[in-house]
C-alpha cells in the first residue's frame, strides 16, 4: 500500500481529516486519516478510547463517519492490514461503499449554546442589518440561549413566539 492519491483535493476525504470509526460495539472511536492510497484505502492510527485500543481484527467491517459543513457522512470500511511505524500502530481500511450523507438537514448543526438578546425594532430596516448599539431599537424583548447553530441559521429557545422578518 505504498504511495499516495494524487488528487486528494478532488476526494471528499483528505489526509488530516478527523474521522470516527463505529465498530460492532457501537462505540465511536476518533482517529485521523494519515494517508490515502488510490482513493480506496485509508491509513488511520488505531483509535483508542480511555487509553484502550479499539478492538479491530483483520477483515472486520465498520463504519467511518466524517463531518463537513454540509452534514455528516458515513461509509462502510473493512480492516485489511495492520502496520507499525516506530511505536505507533496503524491500520489500513478499504472503502467498501461510497460516502452517504447521514443527515436530513441541509447543513450540519453544531450544538452551541450562546447568549442572544432579542430586540424589537421600531421601523423597517429594508436590506440593512442593524449595528450593535446603533439604530432604531425600541426595546429589548428578552435574553435567550441558542440551542444550535449552522451555516443556514440558528435555533433559539424563547419564552414567546416571534415572526421571522421576510426582508
Number of C-alpha atoms within 10 A of each C-alpha: 12 7 9 15 17 12 10 16 10 10 12 12 19 19 18 12 15 16 21 19 23 20 17 11 9 10 12 18 18 20 18 20 17 17 20 25 17 14 19 14 22 26 22 25 20 22 22 14 11 6 7 8 13 19 12 17 13 13 13 14 20 20 20 23 22 22 17 12 12 16 17 19 18 21 18 19 24 22 20 15 15 17 14 11 7 6 6 9 14 17 22 25 25 21 19 15 13 12 17 12 17 14 14 9 13 12 17 19 21 13 12 14 14 12 12 13 10 15 13 12 14 11 10 10 12 9 7 8 8 12 8 7 7 7 13 14 14 11 11 11 12 13 13 16 15 16 16 17 18 18 12 11 10 13 15 17 13 13 10 7 7 8 5 6 7 5 8
